[in-house]
Amino acid sequence: MTSFPVQASSSLNIAIQDSKDFPGDVAQAQDLYSEFTMADGRGLFECPGLVKATGIDLMNCPLTVVLKLRVRRRLQQGAVVLWHVVLPLPLISKYLFQPPHEWETWIGLFPNTQSLEAHPPETMFTQAVHLISRPDFPKLRLKFTYQNPELQAQMSAQNEAQQQESRRRKELCEKVGRQQFEELAKLTRGLRGESSDKDRDVAQVPAAMLGGSISDAAAGAVGSRGADAAAQGGATTAADLVTAVAADGPATPQQQAALTLGSPKGSEEPLREALASALAFIGGVHQMLARHPGRGPGAQQLPQALGYDDVVVSSNPSALVDSHCLQLHQCLCAAAFTDASPKQPAGGANMREAERLLTDGLQMALMGMLDDADDAKLLRTAASYEQLGSIQTRFPSLWEAFREVSSIAKERAGLIERVSTLTRGEQGSTNGMVPPVPAAAPTVPQDALPATPASTSASLEALRHTDSEELLAQQRQVMGNLRQQLEETRRLAQEREGELGQLRAHLSELTRQRASTSIVPPT
């Protein structure tokens, strides 16, 4: 037996709990037994059979060694190794450091013809685990149990320290949040206290201290009752003023100011309006960044839009607003400094769209697709025809030019087809083939003709030959006329192309002029 140097009070138990797929034609199960050895072949333990449910205990075994598991067959001349597998403890130990410090798996065995040194131990062990799905390889179910009180105590202490740190951070966060909430509550109470003091002072100030404005408003609103109150005390309260206004009609601007100063909510309303204005500005910046053309897929994600209710219900509204503004500032800086390309002139997208529409329309015109297009139908058909309808609406002069080009292209295609047909007919006549007789001159079947003497047959053949020559001469004359028309059409097409080139140049000049006049100076 091999002993390990004592490093700590630890033990590793390796148990063989089950076996399967051992071929009976090779050896009987009672003739087989398992054996654990070191990587160099030194024996560690021999099991009485294939399975050892209690396992073997390796005391103080470092988890950096590599073991081998062999299956031997007992013979009279000695035991021979039939199957074997490598057990790299550095790879297996990663499943043993965490609770419950156990790991169980099926593992396939290699035949003795397979060298375990062909690949690194980790690779051979991984391949052995993959042999589980192969029924032609025998398998053993192993269970590894690791016991190390020192390691377990260390891990328990580490877990306890982590839990204490987590509790400390939680308590600190709660304490900081409570302090911030108390500060916010004190600030709110301070604002409300100042508002209440100001309301009391304003309500108790004599009419002479306010320049007679409140007393005059009260006297004009209340009549005799207000005059009596002013004569008795020389002061008018906000409640009396509210009663007077409610009794005698709408309030004047002076009365409205007095009501605002006298109301407990008068000092909170400006704060609400200021908060709403600030949030509106922040929302505008958020929308501007969301629509910024320089933001690509990899840009920093914008924060969620901040609303009035979010600030009101937050336990720390100042930190919430600061965090939101900081994120917006970062996104704004990224959009400002990463967009190094020059700014596109205003209307650039519309100009590109118009250029694309004109290009598509010119291509369809060159294919002869616009000659006989119905304008009413044109606007009700597919998306490409909707684009043509947009061209017709926005560029009526170019639309007429496109229609003429389409007509010429269609005529040219028809002439080319006719010339090709006549050329094929001429080639057939040259090769001795008689062109087909036109449909306007029906022929009589040969079996319907009466029997004629030889002289009559010769006359008919001569007549047919004469007709063929005349027809051929007519076809040649028609072909000559068509060639002239084709040349004329080509000349017209070249002229149209020249006109289209001028139109393109003019359109490009207009585009440049519009772009130069609509450039927005950088802010």
Helices and strands as residue ranges (DSSP letters): E 11-20, G 29-31, E 32-38, E 43-46, E 52-59, E 66-73, E 80-88, H 89-92, G 93-95, E 102-108, E 110-111, H 121-130, G 131-133, E 139-147, H 149-204, H 213-222, H 224-233, H 238-248, H 253-262, H 268-290, H 308-313, H 317-338, H 348-366, H 375-378, H 383-394, H 396-430, G 446-448, H 454-517
